[in-house]
Amino acid sequence: MTKSSLLPNERLDDLQNGYEIIQDPDKFCFGADAVLLSWYTRAQTHERILDMGCGTGIIPILLRARKKGSHVVGLEIQEDCAQLARRSVIHNQLEEEITIVTGDIKEASAIFGGASFDVVTCNPPYMIDQHGLKNARAEKAIARHEILCSLQDVVSQAASLLRPRGRFYMIHRPFRLGEILPRMVGVGLEPKRMRLVYPYVDKEPNMVLLEGILGGRPRMTVERPLILYKEPGIYTQEALDIYYGEDPGKRQHDGQA
């Protein structure tokens, strides 16, 4: 793909891992949460993964860049975003490894069938209707607020889609943990790992990474904190390793995911 083949307002972003993604800033551009979730997800090379609410396809592409899973399916309700994801998949020649399906998270088990995935991931809308102001752009509002699906929809569908002992991975906001954990337990997704993400060492956490196992035994490990920045625009060493792997190349980064 060349710049001349991009549609108006689109851009082609280098993911610094051999792949690129097509994005439209007027719709929704991925952030650090997508990078962190793809890194936190554990998947064997033979396992089948579903990313619910895949947007423009960033998490499926990042999972394949990390060689996680044998095939990744992205489910996205907004056709415009799904088409962007499909074009990025084709651009990166990943058609044999990633499939993008247009559909509703609330109907995911009907679309794919129960117990059809080893791993399910989701970077869901963080806010309920009462939280904050909604963006005037529909795509951004849907990505940030529970307009088309709720937290209960996400966890219940994940439980239905997973095979026994399958794993669910989600990134969310810490202020909703009191709601998240009992809802996971209520559908049989036993929380097994949790890691809080802090922007700076002296700030409150603003993200939380979670792993649940379908039918797992009660026992959760709270992992050490993940600190993203040493100072504005300068990642910690661990954050650099997450973004760029063992050979980060550029050690200075402007803070954009």
N, C-alpha and C positions, 0 to 999 in steps of 0.2 A: 504494500500500500504506500502511496505517496501523498503528499499534502494536497495535490490536485484532486485526489479521489475522495477526500474528506468532504462531508456535507457542511453547509454553513454553520459556524459556531463550534464545530468539532475540532478536537486536537488529538494528536497521537503522542502519548506519554511513554517514555522509556521506564520500564520497571526495574532496571539495573540487575536483571537476572537472565537476560537473553530474550525476554519477551517485551511486548508493548501492548498498550490498551488504548482503545478509542474512548474519549470522554467528551461530554458536552456540559460545560459548566452551568448552563441554564437548567439542566436536569439534576444530576447528582454526581459528584466526584468522590471517590473513595478516600478514606482517611487512615489514620494509624490503627483504628480498630480492626480493619480488614487484614492488615499485615499481621497484627498480633494474633488474631484468631487462626489464621492459616499456619502460623508458627506453632501455636499451642496444640493444635489438633494432632492427635496420634492416629496414624493409619498405616497398615501394612501394605506392601506393594500389590497384594492380591485382592484387597478389599474394595468394595463399591461404596462411593460416597455420594450423599445428596446435600447440596447447599440450598437451603430454603430462603427465598427472597434474595436471589443472587445479584439483583441490580444489573449492572453492566458487565458482570462476569469476573470481577476482580478475584474473589476467593477461589473459584475453580481454577483460574489461571495460576494463582500463587501456589495452590496445592500441587498442581502438576509441575510447577517449577521446582518444588521441593521433593518431587517424586513420591508423593503420598497418594496411595490408592491405585487401583488399576484403571478405574474410570470414574469420572466426576460428572454428576448431573446437576445442573443449575435450574432451579424453579423460580420463575419471575412472573408476577401478575401483570405488569405494565409492558405492553407489547413494544413500545418504543425502546425501553431499556433492554428487553430481551433481544431485539434486533441489533442493538449496539453490541451486546454480548456475543451474539452469533458472528458478527463481523470481526470482532477481535479474535474469536476462536479460529476463524478461517485465516485471518491475517497471520496468526502465529502457527498455522498448520497443525492445529490440535484437534481436528475434527474426529480423529479416531479415539481421542482420550477424553473429550468433553462434549456433552450434549446439553443444549439449552432448551428448556420446555417452558412454554407460556402456560401459566396456570395459577390457581389460588392456593395459598398455603392451607387454608381451611379444608381443601378438597384433596390434599396431597396423597393421603392413603388410598383414596378412590382412584386417583390418577395412576399411581405406581403399584398399588397393591400392598397389603400389609406384610411386614417382616421381609422387606425387599432390599434393605441396605444394611451394611455393617457399621457405617458411620454417618451421622447427620450433623451438619453444622448450621448455625444461624447467627447472623448479625442483625437482630430484629430492631424494629422501632423502639426507642428507649422511653418515649414519653406517652403517657395516657392523655386523654383529651384535656384534662385540667392542668397539665404541666406546660407552662410557657406559652409563647406565641407561635402560631402555625405559620409556616412560610407560605407566601402567596402562590408560589409555584407548586402545582399539584404533586409533581415527582418528588420534590424535596420534602413536602409535608408528609407524604405517604412513607417516605424513608425514615422520618424522625418521630412521627406520632402514630399511635395505634388506631389508624383510620380503617384499614382493610383487614387487619388481623390483630388479635390480642396476645398477650403473653400466654394465656391458657391455650389458645389455638396452637401456638408454637410448640409448647411442651407436649400437649396431647397428641398432636400429629407426629412429632418426633418419636414418641413411644410406640405409636402404631406402625411406623415405618421401619423401625429397627428390628433386626433379628435378636433372639435371646442373647444377652450379654453384649449387645451392640452398644456403641458409645455416642453420646451426644455432647457437642461442644457449642458453647455460646459465650458471647461477650455482651456485657450489659453495664448498667450503672449501679454502683454500690448502694445508693439510697433505696433501691428496690429489692435488695437481698431478702428482706423480711417477707416479701411476697414470692420471690423466685423459688427459694429453697423448698417451702412447703408445697408449692405447685408441682415442682419436679417430683418430689416424694409421692405426691398424690396420684401421679400417673405411672408410678413404678420406675422412674428415673432416679436412682439413688445418687446423690452428689458424692463424688469421690475425690475431686481435686478442686481447689480454689486458689486463685492468685490475684491479689489486688495490684492495680497499676497506678503509680503515682507520677504526675508530671514532673515534680521536683521532690527532693528528699524532705523538704520542710512544708510540703503542701498536703492536703487531703487527697485520698485516692479518687480518681474520676472514672475509672473503668474496673471491671472485674471479669476475669476469665474463669469459666466453669467447665468441668467435665462431669458427666453423669453416665452411669452404666445401667442399662435396662435389666432389672432384676438383681442388681448388685446388693451386697450386704451393707448394712449401715456402718460407715466409718469414712470420714472425710479428712483428707490432708490439707491443711492451710499452708500453702507454700510461702517462701520468703517474698517480700515485696519486690516488685519490678519498678525501678526508677528509670524514667525515659530521658530526662535532661539533666546535665550538670549545670547548665546556665542557658538562657534563651538562645535557641538555634544550635546548641552544641549537645549532641547525644552522649549518653553514658556509653561505656564500652559494651555493656550487655545489649543496649538498644542497637548499637552499630552492628553487632553480631547478628541480631535478629533480622535487621534490614538487609544486610549485605553478606552474611555468612562468614566463613573463615577468612575470606580474602575481600575485605570491604572495599578496597579500591579508594574511593573518596572518603577521607576521614572527617571532612567538614561537610555539613549538610544544612540546607536552609530550613529544616524543620518540616518541610512538606512531605507527606506520604507518597 
